[in-house]
Amino acid sequence: MGCKFNKHNYWYSQGAFRCKKCGHVTYKSHRRTNNNTAIILTSIIVAVGVIGYFVYQTYGTTQTIPDDTKKVFNNTGSTIQRLYSQSQQSISNLQTTVTSSINQDNRVPIEVYKNCHSVLRTDQKIIGTTCGINQISFKFIMPDSIEQSLPNQVPLDVKTDVYRYGTTDFKIGLYDQIGEKNYTVTLWQFPQ
């Protein structure tokens, strides 16, 4: 009796394949050829060929690729140099602006005391200043330019910063609605 729809159940015995159900014998080798491998290899070869053809058509000869690359690098290099020079100019302008607004004579202070409060007394021509958490106190002789802009005999409490350039060389920055304005001051009494 034959197997239904030729679905034999082969087993290898004595150099041949025999069906366990019906006894059918075949002499095929027990190693099957894999048609899928041939199909996959053929597809890969065709795909590589098609891609290669389009790449060659798009870029032409190999010398046009380096020429185009050189153009891109030259354009990029000039753009980077232009941006670098613009940024250096901007930084230079910013430094000039900051320096001129804080310090007209371009000196660098040895010490800066921030968040100070000063009491300006025109009657005594003294600026009493207290700075920071440590409560460092200074007394300065009031410059004429400040004295002329204040009403007489009225103590005025303002926010200030103190810039120290040497042992007795100081500037005081007075804050108003516009910002800070610096004045050179003479130390009347050393800090306590």
Secondary structure in CASP SS format (residue, H / E / C, confidence):
PFRMAT SS
TARGET T0000
AUTHOR 0000-0000-0000
METHOD secondary structure of the structure
MODEL  1
M C 1.00
G C 1.00
C C 1.00
K H 1.00
F H 1.00
N H 1.00
K C 1.00
H C 1.00
N C 1.00
Y E 1.00
W E 1.00
Y E 1.00
S E 1.00
Q C 1.00
G C 1.00
A E 1.00
F E 1.00
R E 1.00
C E 1.00
K C 1.00
K C 1.00
C C 1.00
G C 1.00
H C 1.00
V E 1.00
T E 1.00
Y C 1.00
K C 1.00
S C 1.00
H C 1.00
R C 1.00
R C 1.00
T C 1.00
N C 1.00
N H 1.00
N H 1.00
T H 1.00
A H 1.00
I H 1.00
I H 1.00
L H 1.00
T H 1.00
S H 1.00
I H 1.00
I H 1.00
V H 1.00
A H 1.00
V H 1.00
G H 1.00
V H 1.00
I H 1.00
G H 1.00
Y H 1.00
F H 1.00
V H 1.00
Y H 1.00
Q H 1.00
T H 1.00
Y H 1.00
G C 1.00
T C 1.00
T C 1.00
Q C 1.00
T H 1.00
I H 1.00
P H 1.00
D H 1.00
D H 1.00
T H 1.00
K H 1.00
K H 1.00
V H 1.00
F H 1.00
N H 1.00
N H 1.00
T H 1.00
G H 1.00
S H 1.00
T H 1.00
I H 1.00
Q H 1.00
R H 1.00
L H 1.00
Y H 1.00
S H 1.00
Q H 1.00
S H 1.00
Q H 1.00
Q H 1.00
S H 1.00
I H 1.00
S H 1.00
N H 1.00
L H 1.00
Q H 1.00
T H 1.00
T H 1.00
V H 1.00
T H 1.00
S H 1.00
S H 1.00
I H 1.00
N C 1.00
Q C 1.00
D C 1.00
N C 1.00
R C 1.00
V C 1.00
P C 1.00
I C 1.00
E E 1.00
V E 1.00
Y E 1.00
K E 1.00
N E 1.00
C E 1.00
H E 1.00
S E 1.00
V E 1.00
L E 1.00
R E 1.00
T C 1.00
D C 1.00
Q C 1.00
K C 1.00
I E 1.00
I E 1.00
G E 1.00
T E 1.00
T E 1.00
C E 1.00
G C 1.00
I C 1.00
N C 1.00
Q C 1.00
I E 1.00
S E 1.00
F E 1.00
K E 1.00
F E 1.00
I E 1.00
M C 1.00
P C 1.00
D H 1.00
S H 1.00
I H 1.00
E H 1.00
Q H 1.00
S H 1.00
L C 1.00
P C 1.00
N C 1.00
Q C 1.00
V C 1.00
P C 1.00
L E 1.00
D E 1.00
V E 1.00
K E 1.00
T E 1.00
D E 1.00
V E 1.00
Y E 1.00
R E 1.00
Y C 1.00
G C 1.00
T C 1.00
T C 1.00
D E 1.00
F E 1.00
K E 1.00
I E 1.00
G E 1.00
L E 1.00
Y E 1.00
D C 1.00
Q C 1.00
I C 1.00
G C 1.00
E E 1.00
K E 1.00
N E 1.00
Y E 1.00
T E 1.00
V E 1.00
T E 1.00
L E 1.00
W E 1.00
Q E 1.00
F C 1.00
P C 1.00
Q C 1.00
END
